[in-house]
Amino acid sequence: MSIGTTLLNTTATTVAASTTEIYFYKFLVTHQVFYKSKYTYALVNIKPLVPGHVLIVPLRTTVLRFGDLTPDESVDYMNTLQLIHKFIQRTYAADALNIAIQDGPESGQSVPHLHTHIIPRYSSDGYGDSIYTKLEKYDLEVLYQQFETRKKLYIESGSVNALSKKDEERSARSEEVMKKEADWLREEIERFLEDVD
């Protein structure tokens, strides 16, 4: 039995017109969600690094870190992560994907709710590991003074590319734009789930 069949037959649903509010930490994200399982959901990113950059998040908002998942939540989270991995790779024709969890503030986690980034990558994108500099946030400045100093030295060294934009230099997308993308991905994942069976 494929992962798509397993998820569909047990707990997975796409999120058409959900009446249940879904939160990412304290932020209402119901309209950004394009997939939901029993314990996990996938949503479009407010400030994607590249098209197709999505997040996998547990429904329970008290899951701050990976180790806070219950055994049942862990299984569901990993099944959802694997499903969305396959879905994003196919939908965006990606050569590869970055899968990133920043687990705790010292690792760069800026929102105190576990989440995994799935970021499509292409052999021609030229970003290499610099994609990770895009994941950091600037709302924990005090904790990151040393990091910021090192980053400044890195930028001054001339090793900068398109992914080196600071978070505040990237524009937040509107609710309408994110809802449109989530609606499109919702339709696409329904087709994808039919194909993987």
CNS distance restraints for C-alpha pairs under 8 A (distance, minus, plus):
assign (resid   1 and name CA) (resid   5 and name CA) 6.28 0.50 0.50
assign (resid   1 and name CA) (resid   6 and name CA) 6.60 0.50 0.50
assign (resid   1 and name CA) (resid 197 and name CA) 7.73 0.50 0.50
assign (resid   2 and name CA) (resid   6 and name CA) 6.20 0.50 0.50
assign (resid   2 and name CA) (resid 196 and name CA) 6.79 0.50 0.50
assign (resid   2 and name CA) (resid 197 and name CA) 6.16 0.50 0.50
assign (resid   3 and name CA) (resid   7 and name CA) 6.08 0.50 0.50
assign (resid   3 and name CA) (resid  79 and name CA) 7.13 0.50 0.50
assign (resid   3 and name CA) (resid  83 and name CA) 6.73 0.50 0.50
assign (resid   3 and name CA) (resid 196 and name CA) 7.88 0.50 0.50
assign (resid   4 and name CA) (resid   8 and name CA) 5.99 0.50 0.50
assign (resid   4 and name CA) (resid  83 and name CA) 6.77 0.50 0.50
assign (resid   4 and name CA) (resid 193 and name CA) 5.49 0.50 0.50
assign (resid   4 and name CA) (resid 194 and name CA) 7.99 0.50 0.50
assign (resid   4 and name CA) (resid 196 and name CA) 5.84 0.50 0.50
assign (resid   4 and name CA) (resid 197 and name CA) 6.22 0.50 0.50
assign (resid   5 and name CA) (resid   9 and name CA) 5.87 0.50 0.50
assign (resid   5 and name CA) (resid 193 and name CA) 7.53 0.50 0.50
assign (resid   5 and name CA) (resid 196 and name CA) 7.41 0.50 0.50
assign (resid   5 and name CA) (resid 197 and name CA) 5.56 0.50 0.50
assign (resid   6 and name CA) (resid  10 and name CA) 6.16 0.50 0.50
assign (resid   7 and name CA) (resid  11 and name CA) 5.75 0.50 0.50
assign (resid   7 and name CA) (resid  12 and name CA) 5.06 0.50 0.50
assign (resid   7 and name CA) (resid  37 and name CA) 7.53 0.50 0.50
assign (resid   7 and name CA) (resid  79 and name CA) 7.58 0.50 0.50
assign (resid   7 and name CA) (resid  80 and name CA) 7.93 0.50 0.50
assign (resid   8 and name CA) (resid  12 and name CA) 4.84 0.50 0.50
assign (resid   8 and name CA) (resid  13 and name CA) 6.80 0.50 0.50
assign (resid   8 and name CA) (resid 193 and name CA) 7.84 0.50 0.50
assign (resid  11 and name CA) (resid  37 and name CA) 5.26 0.50 0.50
assign (resid  11 and name CA) (resid  38 and name CA) 5.06 0.50 0.50
assign (resid  12 and name CA) (resid  35 and name CA) 7.78 0.50 0.50
assign (resid  12 and name CA) (resid  36 and name CA) 6.01 0.50 0.50
assign (resid  12 and name CA) (resid  37 and name CA) 3.99 0.50 0.50
assign (resid  12 and name CA) (resid  38 and name CA) 6.39 0.50 0.50
assign (resid  13 and name CA) (resid  35 and name CA) 6.40 0.50 0.50
assign (resid  13 and name CA) (resid  36 and name CA) 5.42 0.50 0.50
assign (resid  13 and name CA) (resid  37 and name CA) 5.79 0.50 0.50
assign (resid  14 and name CA) (resid  34 and name CA) 6.19 0.50 0.50
assign (resid  14 and name CA) (resid  35 and name CA) 4.57 0.50 0.50
assign (resid  14 and name CA) (resid  36 and name CA) 5.76 0.50 0.50
assign (resid  14 and name CA) (resid 186 and name CA) 6.20 0.50 0.50
assign (resid  14 and name CA) (resid 189 and name CA) 7.71 0.50 0.50
assign (resid  14 and name CA) (resid 190 and name CA) 7.17 0.50 0.50
assign (resid  15 and name CA) (resid  33 and name CA) 6.74 0.50 0.50
assign (resid  15 and name CA) (resid  34 and name CA) 5.61 0.50 0.50
assign (resid  15 and name CA) (resid  35 and name CA) 5.56 0.50 0.50
assign (resid  15 and name CA) (resid  36 and name CA) 6.24 0.50 0.50
assign (resid  15 and name CA) (resid 186 and name CA) 6.99 0.50 0.50
assign (resid  16 and name CA) (resid  34 and name CA) 7.89 0.50 0.50
assign (resid  16 and name CA) (resid 183 and name CA) 7.93 0.50 0.50
assign (resid  16 and name CA) (resid 186 and name CA) 7.46 0.50 0.50
assign (resid  18 and name CA) (resid  30 and name CA) 7.38 0.50 0.50
assign (resid  20 and name CA) (resid  30 and name CA) 7.86 0.50 0.50
assign (resid  21 and name CA) (resid  28 and name CA) 6.95 0.50 0.50
assign (resid  21 and name CA) (resid  29 and name CA) 7.73 0.50 0.50
assign (resid  21 and name CA) (resid  30 and name CA) 5.68 0.50 0.50
assign (resid  22 and name CA) (resid  28 and name CA) 5.97 0.50 0.50
assign (resid  22 and name CA) (resid  29 and name CA) 5.73 0.50 0.50
assign (resid  22 and name CA) (resid  30 and name CA) 4.79 0.50 0.50
assign (resid  22 and name CA) (resid  59 and name CA) 7.12 0.50 0.50
assign (resid  23 and name CA) (resid  27 and name CA) 5.33 0.50 0.50
assign (resid  23 and name CA) (resid  28 and name CA) 4.56 0.50 0.50
assign (resid  23 and name CA) (resid  29 and name CA) 5.48 0.50 0.50
assign (resid  23 and name CA) (resid  30 and name CA) 6.95 0.50 0.50
assign (resid  23 and name CA) (resid  59 and name CA) 7.38 0.50 0.50
assign (resid  23 and name CA) (resid  61 and name CA) 7.00 0.50 0.50
assign (resid  24 and name CA) (resid  28 and name CA) 6.47 0.50 0.50
assign (resid  24 and name CA) (resid  29 and name CA) 6.35 0.50 0.50
assign (resid  24 and name CA) (resid  57 and name CA) 7.41 0.50 0.50
assign (resid  24 and name CA) (resid  59 and name CA) 7.99 0.50 0.50
assign (resid  24 and name CA) (resid  61 and name CA) 6.79 0.50 0.50
assign (resid  24 and name CA) (resid 113 and name CA) 6.71 0.50 0.50
assign (resid  25 and name CA) (resid  61 and name CA) 5.51 0.50 0.50
assign (resid  25 and name CA) (resid  62 and name CA) 7.95 0.50 0.50
assign (resid  25 and name CA) (resid 111 and name CA) 6.89 0.50 0.50
assign (resid  25 and name CA) (resid 112 and name CA) 6.45 0.50 0.50
assign (resid  25 and name CA) (resid 113 and name CA) 5.34 0.50 0.50
assign (resid  29 and name CA) (resid  33 and name CA) 6.58 0.50 0.50
assign (resid  29 and name CA) (resid  43 and name CA) 7.82 0.50 0.50
assign (resid  31 and name CA) (resid 175 and name CA) 7.75 0.50 0.50
assign (resid  31 and name CA) (resid 178 and name CA) 7.55 0.50 0.50
assign (resid  31 and name CA) (resid 179 and name CA) 5.37 0.50 0.50
assign (resid  31 and name CA) (resid 182 and name CA) 7.15 0.50 0.50
assign (resid  32 and name CA) (resid  43 and name CA) 5.16 0.50 0.50
assign (resid  32 and name CA) (resid  44 and name CA) 5.41 0.50 0.50
assign (resid  32 and name CA) (resid  45 and name CA) 7.69 0.50 0.50
assign (resid  32 and name CA) (resid 175 and name CA) 7.92 0.50 0.50
assign (resid  32 and name CA) (resid 178 and name CA) 5.79 0.50 0.50
assign (resid  32 and name CA) (resid 179 and name CA) 5.45 0.50 0.50
assign (resid  32 and name CA) (resid 181 and name CA) 7.90 0.50 0.50
assign (resid  32 and name CA) (resid 182 and name CA) 5.43 0.50 0.50
assign (resid  33 and name CA) (resid  41 and name CA) 6.78 0.50 0.50
assign (resid  33 and name CA) (resid  42 and name CA) 5.69 0.50 0.50
assign (resid  33 and name CA) (resid  43 and name CA) 4.07 0.50 0.50
assign (resid  33 and name CA) (resid  44 and name CA) 6.56 0.50 0.50
assign (resid  33 and name CA) (resid 182 and name CA) 6.09 0.50 0.50
assign (resid  34 and name CA) (resid  41 and name CA) 7.72 0.50 0.50
assign (resid  34 and name CA) (resid  42 and name CA) 6.01 0.50 0.50
assign (resid  34 and name CA) (resid  43 and name CA) 5.65 0.50 0.50
assign (resid  34 and name CA) (resid  44 and name CA) 7.46 0.50 0.50
assign (resid  34 and name CA) (resid 182 and name CA) 4.98 0.50 0.50
assign (resid  34 and name CA) (resid 183 and name CA) 6.61 0.50 0.50
assign (resid  34 and name CA) (resid 185 and name CA) 6.03 0.50 0.50
assign (resid  34 and name CA) (resid 186 and name CA) 4.71 0.50 0.50
assign (resid  35 and name CA) (resid  41 and name CA) 5.47 0.50 0.50
assign (resid  35 and name CA) (resid  42 and name CA) 5.12 0.50 0.50
assign (resid  35 and name CA) (resid  43 and name CA) 7.07 0.50 0.50
assign (resid  35 and name CA) (resid 186 and name CA) 6.61 0.50 0.50
assign (resid  35 and name CA) (resid 189 and name CA) 7.84 0.50 0.50
assign (resid  36 and name CA) (resid  40 and name CA) 5.84 0.50 0.50
assign (resid  36 and name CA) (resid  41 and name CA) 4.15 0.50 0.50
assign (resid  36 and name CA) (resid  42 and name CA) 6.43 0.50 0.50
assign (resid  37 and name CA) (resid  41 and name CA) 6.07 0.50 0.50
assign (resid  37 and name CA) (resid  76 and name CA) 7.43 0.50 0.50
assign (resid  37 and name CA) (resid  80 and name CA) 7.35 0.50 0.50
assign (resid  38 and name CA) (resid  76 and name CA) 7.28 0.50 0.50
assign (resid  39 and name CA) (resid  58 and name CA) 5.75 0.50 0.50
assign (resid  39 and name CA) (resid  59 and name CA) 5.34 0.50 0.50
assign (resid  39 and name CA) (resid  60 and name CA) 7.21 0.50 0.50
assign (resid  39 and name CA) (resid  73 and name CA) 5.75 0.50 0.50
assign (resid  39 and name CA) (resid  76 and name CA) 6.32 0.50 0.50
assign (resid  39 and name CA) (resid  77 and name CA) 7.09 0.50 0.50
assign (resid  40 and name CA) (resid  56 and name CA) 7.07 0.50 0.50
assign (resid  40 and name CA) (resid  57 and name CA) 5.65 0.50 0.50
assign (resid  40 and name CA) (resid  58 and name CA) 4.20 0.50 0.50
assign (resid  40 and name CA) (resid  59 and name CA) 5.09 0.50 0.50
assign (resid  40 and name CA) (resid  73 and name CA) 7.61 0.50 0.50
assign (resid  40 and name CA) (resid  76 and name CA) 6.73 0.50 0.50
assign (resid  40 and name CA) (resid  77 and name CA) 5.77 0.50 0.50
assign (resid  40 and name CA) (resid  80 and name CA) 6.97 0.50 0.50
assign (resid  41 and name CA) (resid  56 and name CA) 5.81 0.50 0.50
assign (resid  41 and name CA) (resid  57 and name CA) 5.44 0.50 0.50
assign (resid  41 and name CA) (resid  58 and name CA) 6.24 0.50 0.50
assign (resid  41 and name CA) (resid  59 and name CA) 6.48 0.50 0.50
assign (resid  41 and name CA) (resid  80 and name CA) 7.65 0.50 0.50
assign (resid  42 and name CA) (resid  54 and name CA) 6.92 0.50 0.50
assign (resid  42 and name CA) (resid  55 and name CA) 5.59 0.50 0.50
assign (resid  42 and name CA) (resid  56 and name CA) 4.52 0.50 0.50
assign (resid  42 and name CA) (resid  57 and name CA) 6.30 0.50 0.50
assign (resid  42 and name CA) (resid  84 and name CA) 7.62 0.50 0.50
assign (resid  43 and name CA) (resid  54 and name CA) 5.79 0.50 0.50
assign (resid  43 and name CA) (resid  55 and name CA) 5.45 0.50 0.50
assign (resid  43 and name CA) (resid  56 and name CA) 6.70 0.50 0.50
assign (resid  43 and name CA) (resid 182 and name CA) 7.04 0.50 0.50
assign (resid  44 and name CA) (resid  48 and name CA) 7.90 0.50 0.50
assign (resid  44 and name CA) (resid  52 and name CA) 7.74 0.50 0.50
assign (resid  44 and name CA) (resid  53 and name CA) 7.00 0.50 0.50
assign (resid  44 and name CA) (resid  54 and name CA) 4.76 0.50 0.50
assign (resid  44 and name CA) (resid  55 and name CA) 6.47 0.50 0.50
assign (resid  44 and name CA) (resid 178 and name CA) 6.53 0.50 0.50
assign (resid  44 and name CA) (resid 181 and name CA) 7.16 0.50 0.50
assign (resid  44 and name CA) (resid 182 and name CA) 6.16 0.50 0.50
assign (resid  45 and name CA) (resid  53 and name CA) 6.38 0.50 0.50
assign (resid  45 and name CA) (resid  54 and name CA) 5.32 0.50 0.50
assign (resid  45 and name CA) (resid  55 and name CA) 6.53 0.50 0.50
assign (resid  45 and name CA) (resid 178 and name CA) 7.63 0.50 0.50
assign (resid  46 and name CA) (resid 172 and name CA) 5.72 0.50 0.50
assign (resid  46 and name CA) (resid 173 and name CA) 5.59 0.50 0.50
assign (resid  46 and name CA) (resid 174 and name CA) 7.92 0.50 0.50
assign (resid  46 and name CA) (resid 178 and name CA) 6.99 0.50 0.50
assign (resid  47 and name CA) (resid 170 and name CA) 6.83 0.50 0.50
assign (resid  47 and name CA) (resid 171 and name CA) 6.69 0.50 0.50
assign (resid  47 and name CA) (resid 172 and name CA) 5.27 0.50 0.50
assign (resid  47 and name CA) (resid 173 and name CA) 6.48 0.50 0.50
assign (resid  48 and name CA) (resid  52 and name CA) 7.50 0.50 0.50
assign (resid  48 and name CA) (resid  53 and name CA) 5.26 0.50 0.50
assign (resid  48 and name CA) (resid  54 and name CA) 7.36 0.50 0.50
assign (resid  49 and name CA) (resid  53 and name CA) 6.30 0.50 0.50
assign (resid  49 and name CA) (resid 119 and name CA) 7.62 0.50 0.50
assign (resid  49 and name CA) (resid 131 and name CA) 7.99 0.50 0.50
assign (resid  49 and name CA) (resid 134 and name CA) 6.88 0.50 0.50
assign (resid  49 and name CA) (resid 163 and name CA) 7.34 0.50 0.50
assign (resid  50 and name CA) (resid 119 and name CA) 7.08 0.50 0.50
assign (resid  50 and name CA) (resid 120 and name CA) 7.23 0.50 0.50
assign (resid  51 and name CA) (resid  92 and name CA) 7.94 0.50 0.50
assign (resid  51 and name CA) (resid 120 and name CA) 7.54 0.50 0.50
assign (resid  52 and name CA) (resid  88 and name CA) 6.59 0.50 0.50
assign (resid  52 and name CA) (resid  92 and name CA) 6.53 0.50 0.50
assign (resid  52 and name CA) (resid 118 and name CA) 7.91 0.50 0.50
assign (resid  52 and name CA) (resid 119 and name CA) 6.51 0.50 0.50
assign (resid  52 and name CA) (resid 120 and name CA) 6.16 0.50 0.50
assign (resid  53 and name CA) (resid 117 and name CA) 6.92 0.50 0.50
assign (resid  53 and name CA) (resid 118 and name CA) 5.62 0.50 0.50
assign (resid  53 and name CA) (resid 119 and name CA) 4.49 0.50 0.50
assign (resid  53 and name CA) (resid 120 and name CA) 6.46 0.50 0.50
assign (resid  54 and name CA) (resid 117 and name CA) 5.98 0.50 0.50
assign (resid  54 and name CA) (resid 118 and name CA) 5.42 0.50 0.50
assign (resid  54 and name CA) (resid 119 and name CA) 6.78 0.50 0.50
assign (resid  55 and name CA) (resid 115 and name CA) 6.18 0.50 0.50
assign (resid  55 and name CA) (resid 116 and name CA) 5.42 0.50 0.50
assign (resid  55 and name CA) (resid 117 and name CA) 4.76 0.50 0.50
assign (resid  55 and name CA) (resid 118 and name CA) 6.15 0.50 0.50
assign (resid  56 and name CA) (resid  77 and name CA) 7.81 0.50 0.50
assign (resid  56 and name CA) (resid  80 and name CA) 7.61 0.50 0.50
assign (resid  56 and name CA) (resid  81 and name CA) 6.50 0.50 0.50
assign (resid  56 and name CA) (resid 115 and name CA) 5.47 0.50 0.50
assign (resid  56 and name CA) (resid 116 and name CA) 5.07 0.50 0.50
assign (resid  56 and name CA) (resid 117 and name CA) 6.67 0.50 0.50
assign (resid  56 and name CA) (resid 118 and name CA) 7.75 0.50 0.50
assign (resid  57 and name CA) (resid  77 and name CA) 7.76 0.50 0.50
assign (resid  57 and name CA) (resid 113 and name CA) 7.67 0.50 0.50
assign (resid  57 and name CA) (resid 114 and name CA) 6.15 0.50 0.50
assign (resid  57 and name CA) (resid 115 and name CA) 4.62 0.50 0.50
assign (resid  57 and name CA) (resid 116 and name CA) 6.67 0.50 0.50
assign (resid  58 and name CA) (resid  63 and name CA) 7.05 0.50 0.50
assign (resid  58 and name CA) (resid  73 and name CA) 7.56 0.50 0.50
assign (resid  58 and name CA) (resid  77 and name CA) 6.83 0.50 0.50
assign (resid  58 and name CA) (resid 114 and name CA) 6.88 0.50 0.50
assign (resid  58 and name CA) (resid 115 and name CA) 7.31 0.50 0.50
assign (resid  61 and name CA) (resid 113 and name CA) 6.12 0.50 0.50
assign (resid  62 and name CA) (resid 113 and name CA) 6.91 0.50 0.50
assign (resid  63 and name CA) (resid  68 and name CA) 5.31 0.50 0.50
assign (resid  63 and name CA) (resid  69 and name CA) 6.25 0.50 0.50
assign (resid  63 and name CA) (resid 113 and name CA) 5.70 0.50 0.50
assign (resid  63 and name CA) (resid 114 and name CA) 5.92 0.50 0.50
assign (resid  64 and name CA) (resid  68 and name CA) 6.60 0.50 0.50
assign (resid  64 and name CA) (resid 104 and name CA) 8.00 0.50 0.50
assign (resid  64 and name CA) (resid 112 and name CA) 5.10 0.50 0.50
assign (resid  64 and name CA) (resid 113 and name CA) 4.22 0.50 0.50
assign (resid  64 and name CA) (resid 114 and name CA) 4.97 0.50 0.50
assign (resid  65 and name CA) (resid  69 and name CA) 7.61 0.50 0.50
assign (resid  65 and name CA) (resid 103 and name CA) 5.65 0.50 0.50
assign (resid  65 and name CA) (resid 104 and name CA) 6.61 0.50 0.50
assign (resid  65 and name CA) (resid 112 and name CA) 7.69 0.50 0.50
assign (resid  65 and name CA) (resid 113 and name CA) 6.72 0.50 0.50
assign (resid  65 and name CA) (resid 114 and name CA) 4.98 0.50 0.50
assign (resid  66 and name CA) (resid 103 and name CA) 6.67 0.50 0.50
assign (resid  66 and name CA) (resid 114 and name CA) 6.17 0.50 0.50
assign (resid  69 and name CA) (resid  73 and name CA) 5.52 0.50 0.50
assign (resid  69 and name CA) (resid  74 and name CA) 5.58 0.50 0.50
assign (resid  70 and name CA) (resid  74 and name CA) 6.01 0.50 0.50
assign (resid  71 and name CA) (resid  75 and name CA) 6.44 0.50 0.50
assign (resid  72 and name CA) (resid  76 and name CA) 6.33 0.50 0.50
assign (resid  73 and name CA) (resid  77 and name CA) 5.84 0.50 0.50
assign (resid  74 and name CA) (resid  78 and name CA) 6.12 0.50 0.50
assign (resid  75 and name CA) (resid  79 and name CA) 6.11 0.50 0.50
assign (resid  76 and name CA) (resid  80 and name CA) 6.02 0.50 0.50
assign (resid  77 and name CA) (resid  81 and name CA) 6.02 0.50 0.50
assign (resid  78 and name CA) (resid  82 and name CA) 6.09 0.50 0.50
assign (resid  79 and name CA) (resid  83 and name CA) 6.15 0.50 0.50
assign (resid  80 and name CA) (resid  84 and name CA) 6.02 0.50 0.50
assign (resid  81 and name CA) (resid  85 and name CA) 5.90 0.50 0.50
assign (resid  82 and name CA) (resid  86 and name CA) 6.35 0.50 0.50
assign (resid  83 and name CA) (resid  87 and name CA) 6.15 0.50 0.50
assign (resid  84 and name CA) (resid  88 and name CA) 5.87 0.50 0.50
assign (resid  85 and name CA) (resid  89 and name CA) 6.10 0.50 0.50
assign (resid  85 and name CA) (resid  97 and name CA) 7.65 0.50 0.50
assign (resid  85 and name CA) (resid 118 and name CA) 6.89 0.50 0.50
assign (resid  86 and name CA) (resid  90 and name CA) 6.18 0.50 0.50
assign (resid  87 and name CA) (resid  91 and name CA) 5.88 0.50 0.50
assign (resid  87 and name CA) (resid 189 and name CA) 6.78 0.50 0.50
assign (resid  87 and name CA) (resid 192 and name CA) 6.67 0.50 0.50
assign (resid  88 and name CA) (resid  92 and name CA) 5.76 0.50 0.50
assign (resid  88 and name CA) (resid  93 and name CA) 7.82 0.50 0.50
assign (resid  88 and name CA) (resid  94 and name CA) 7.65 0.50 0.50
assign (resid  88 and name CA) (resid 118 and name CA) 7.97 0.50 0.50
assign (resid  88 and name CA) (resid 120 and name CA) 7.15 0.50 0.50
assign (resid  89 and name CA) (resid  93 and name CA) 5.55 0.50 0.50
assign (resid  89 and name CA) (resid  94 and name CA) 4.85 0.50 0.50
assign (resid  89 and name CA) (resid  95 and name CA) 7.29 0.50 0.50
assign (resid  89 and name CA) (resid  96 and name CA) 7.05 0.50 0.50
assign (resid  89 and name CA) (resid  97 and name CA) 7.02 0.50 0.50
assign (resid  89 and name CA) (resid 120 and name CA) 6.58 0.50 0.50
assign (resid  90 and name CA) (resid  94 and name CA) 6.74 0.50 0.50
assign (resid  91 and name CA) (resid 188 and name CA) 7.58 0.50 0.50
assign (resid  92 and name CA) (resid 120 and name CA) 7.09 0.50 0.50
assign (resid  94 and name CA) (resid 120 and name CA) 5.39 0.50 0.50
assign (resid  94 and name CA) (resid 121 and name CA) 5.57 0.50 0.50
assign (resid  94 and name CA) (resid 122 and name CA) 5.66 0.50 0.50
assign (resid  95 and name CA) (resid 120 and name CA) 7.60 0.50 0.50
assign (resid  95 and name CA) (resid 121 and name CA) 5.95 0.50 0.50
assign (resid  95 and name CA) (resid 122 and name CA) 4.90 0.50 0.50
assign (resid  95 and name CA) (resid 123 and name CA) 6.35 0.50 0.50
assign (resid  96 and name CA) (resid 120 and name CA) 6.24 0.50 0.50
assign (resid  96 and name CA) (resid 121 and name CA) 4.99 0.50 0.50
assign (resid  96 and name CA) (resid 122 and name CA) 6.26 0.50 0.50
assign (resid  96 and name CA) (resid 123 and name CA) 7.94 0.50 0.50
assign (resid  97 and name CA) (resid 118 and name CA) 6.51 0.50 0.50
assign (resid  97 and name CA) (resid 119 and name CA) 5.39 0.50 0.50
assign (resid  97 and name CA) (resid 120 and name CA) 4.61 0.50 0.50
assign (resid  97 and name CA) (resid 121 and name CA) 5.17 0.50 0.50
assign (resid  98 and name CA) (resid 117 and name CA) 7.50 0.50 0.50
assign (resid  98 and name CA) (resid 118 and name CA) 5.76 0.50 0.50
assign (resid  98 and name CA) (resid 119 and name CA) 5.00 0.50 0.50
assign (resid  98 and name CA) (resid 120 and name CA) 6.57 0.50 0.50
assign (resid  98 and name CA) (resid 121 and name CA) 6.93 0.50 0.50
assign (resid  99 and name CA) (resid 116 and name CA) 6.68 0.50 0.50
assign (resid  99 and name CA) (resid 117 and name CA) 5.54 0.50 0.50
assign (resid  99 and name CA) (resid 118 and name CA) 4.81 0.50 0.50
assign (resid  99 and name CA) (resid 119 and name CA) 6.56 0.50 0.50
assign (resid 100 and name CA) (resid 116 and name CA) 5.50 0.50 0.50
assign (resid 100 and name CA) (resid 117 and name CA) 5.04 0.50 0.50
assign (resid 100 and name CA) (resid 118 and name CA) 6.79 0.50 0.50
assign (resid 101 and name CA) (resid 114 and name CA) 7.78 0.50 0.50
assign (resid 101 and name CA) (resid 115 and name CA) 6.38 0.50 0.50
assign (resid 101 and name CA) (resid 116 and name CA) 4.77 0.50 0.50
assign (resid 101 and name CA) (resid 117 and name CA) 6.50 0.50 0.50
assign (resid 102 and name CA) (resid 107 and name CA) 5.30 0.50 0.50
assign (resid 102 and name CA) (resid 108 and name CA) 5.64 0.50 0.50
assign (resid 102 and name CA) (resid 109 and name CA) 4.79 0.50 0.50
assign (resid 102 and name CA) (resid 115 and name CA) 7.87 0.50 0.50
assign (resid 102 and name CA) (resid 116 and name CA) 7.71 0.50 0.50
assign (resid 103 and name CA) (resid 107 and name CA) 5.96 0.50 0.50
assign (resid 103 and name CA) (resid 108 and name CA) 7.58 0.50 0.50
assign (resid 103 and name CA) (resid 109 and name CA) 5.97 0.50 0.50
assign (resid 103 and name CA) (resid 114 and name CA) 7.28 0.50 0.50
assign (resid 104 and name CA) (resid 108 and name CA) 6.88 0.50 0.50
assign (resid 104 and name CA) (resid 109 and name CA) 5.34 0.50 0.50
assign (resid 104 and name CA) (resid 112 and name CA) 7.83 0.50 0.50
assign (resid 105 and name CA) (resid 109 and name CA) 4.67 0.50 0.50
assign (resid 105 and name CA) (resid 110 and name CA) 6.33 0.50 0.50
assign (resid 105 and name CA) (resid 140 and name CA) 7.96 0.50 0.50
assign (resid 106 and name CA) (resid 143 and name CA) 7.38 0.50 0.50
assign (resid 108 and name CA) (resid 135 and name CA) 7.58 0.50 0.50
assign (resid 108 and name CA) (resid 136 and name CA) 5.37 0.50 0.50
assign (resid 108 and name CA) (resid 137 and name CA) 6.95 0.50 0.50
assign (resid 109 and name CA) (resid 136 and name CA) 7.34 0.50 0.50
assign (resid 109 and name CA) (resid 137 and name CA) 7.79 0.50 0.50
assign (resid 110 and name CA) (resid 136 and name CA) 7.36 0.50 0.50
assign (resid 110 and name CA) (resid 137 and name CA) 5.91 0.50 0.50
assign (resid 110 and name CA) (resid 139 and name CA) 6.93 0.50 0.50
assign (resid 110 and name CA) (resid 140 and name CA) 7.24 0.50 0.50
assign (resid 121 and name CA) (resid 125 and name CA) 6.91 0.50 0.50
assign (resid 127 and name CA) (resid 131 and name CA) 6.05 0.50 0.50
assign (resid 127 and name CA) (resid 161 and name CA) 7.21 0.50 0.50
assign (resid 127 and name CA) (resid 162 and name CA) 7.92 0.50 0.50
assign (resid 127 and name CA) (resid 163 and name CA) 7.02 0.50 0.50
assign (resid 130 and name CA) (resid 134 and name CA) 7.36 0.50 0.50
assign (resid 130 and name CA) (resid 163 and name CA) 6.79 0.50 0.50
assign (resid 130 and name CA) (resid 164 and name CA) 7.33 0.50 0.50
assign (resid 131 and name CA) (resid 135 and name CA) 7.24 0.50 0.50
assign (resid 131 and name CA) (resid 163 and name CA) 6.11 0.50 0.50
assign (resid 131 and name CA) (resid 164 and name CA) 7.99 0.50 0.50
assign (resid 132 and name CA) (resid 136 and name CA) 7.34 0.50 0.50
assign (resid 133 and name CA) (resid 163 and name CA) 7.56 0.50 0.50
assign (resid 133 and name CA) (resid 164 and name CA) 6.68 0.50 0.50
assign (resid 134 and name CA) (resid 163 and name CA) 6.12 0.50 0.50
assign (resid 134 and name CA) (resid 164 and name CA) 6.37 0.50 0.50
assign (resid 134 and name CA) (resid 165 and name CA) 7.11 0.50 0.50
assign (resid 134 and name CA) (resid 166 and name CA) 7.16 0.50 0.50
assign (resid 134 and name CA) (resid 167 and name CA) 7.20 0.50 0.50
assign (resid 136 and name CA) (resid 167 and name CA) 7.73 0.50 0.50
assign (resid 137 and name CA) (resid 167 and name CA) 6.33 0.50 0.50
assign (resid 138 and name CA) (resid 167 and name CA) 7.18 0.50 0.50
assign (resid 140 and name CA) (resid 144 and name CA) 6.44 0.50 0.50
assign (resid 141 and name CA) (resid 145 and name CA) 6.18 0.50 0.50
assign (resid 144 and name CA) (resid 148 and name CA) 5.94 0.50 0.50
assign (resid 145 and name CA) (resid 149 and name CA) 6.23 0.50 0.50
assign (resid 146 and name CA) (resid 150 and name CA) 6.38 0.50 0.50
assign (resid 147 and name CA) (resid 151 and name CA) 6.10 0.50 0.50
assign (resid 148 and name CA) (resid 152 and name CA) 6.04 0.50 0.50
assign (resid 149 and name CA) (resid 153 and name CA) 6.39 0.50 0.50
assign (resid 150 and name CA) (resid 154 and name CA) 6.23 0.50 0.50
assign (resid 151 and name CA) (resid 155 and name CA) 6.18 0.50 0.50
assign (resid 152 and name CA) (resid 156 and name CA) 6.04 0.50 0.50
assign (resid 153 and name CA) (resid 157 and name CA) 6.12 0.50 0.50
assign (resid 154 and name CA) (resid 158 and name CA) 7.13 0.50 0.50
assign (resid 154 and name CA) (resid 159 and name CA) 6.46 0.50 0.50
assign (resid 154 and name CA) (resid 160 and name CA) 7.95 0.50 0.50
assign (resid 155 and name CA) (resid 159 and name CA) 5.94 0.50 0.50
assign (resid 155 and name CA) (resid 160 and name CA) 5.83 0.50 0.50
assign (resid 160 and name CA) (resid 164 and name CA) 5.86 0.50 0.50
assign (resid 165 and name CA) (resid 169 and name CA) 6.04 0.50 0.50
assign (resid 165 and name CA) (resid 170 and name CA) 6.95 0.50 0.50
assign (resid 166 and name CA) (resid 170 and name CA) 6.86 0.50 0.50
assign (resid 173 and name CA) (resid 177 and name CA) 6.25 0.50 0.50
assign (resid 173 and name CA) (resid 178 and name CA) 6.59 0.50 0.50
assign (resid 174 and name CA) (resid 178 and name CA) 6.31 0.50 0.50
assign (resid 175 and name CA) (resid 179 and name CA) 5.92 0.50 0.50
assign (resid 176 and name CA) (resid 180 and name CA) 6.10 0.50 0.50
assign (resid 177 and name CA) (resid 181 and name CA) 6.35 0.50 0.50
assign (resid 178 and name CA) (resid 182 and name CA) 6.07 0.50 0.50
assign (resid 179 and name CA) (resid 183 and name CA) 5.98 0.50 0.50
assign (resid 180 and name CA) (resid 184 and name CA) 6.23 0.50 0.50
assign (resid 181 and name CA) (resid 185 and name CA) 6.10 0.50 0.50
assign (resid 182 and name CA) (resid 186 and name CA) 5.93 0.50 0.50
assign (resid 183 and name CA) (resid 187 and name CA) 6.42 0.50 0.50
assign (resid 184 and name CA) (resid 188 and name CA) 6.24 0.50 0.50
assign (resid 185 and name CA) (resid 189 and name CA) 5.93 0.50 0.50
assign (resid 186 and name CA) (resid 190 and name CA) 6.39 0.50 0.50
assign (resid 187 and name CA) (resid 191 and name CA) 6.64 0.50 0.50
assign (resid 188 and name CA) (resid 192 and name CA) 6.09 0.50 0.50
assign (resid 189 and name CA) (resid 193 and name CA) 5.93 0.50 0.50
assign (resid 190 and name CA) (resid 194 and name CA) 6.40 0.50 0.50
assign (resid 191 and name CA) (resid 195 and name CA) 6.37 0.50 0.50
assign (resid 192 and name CA) (resid 196 and name CA) 6.32 0.50 0.50
assign (resid 193 and name CA) (resid 197 and name CA) 6.70 0.50 0.50
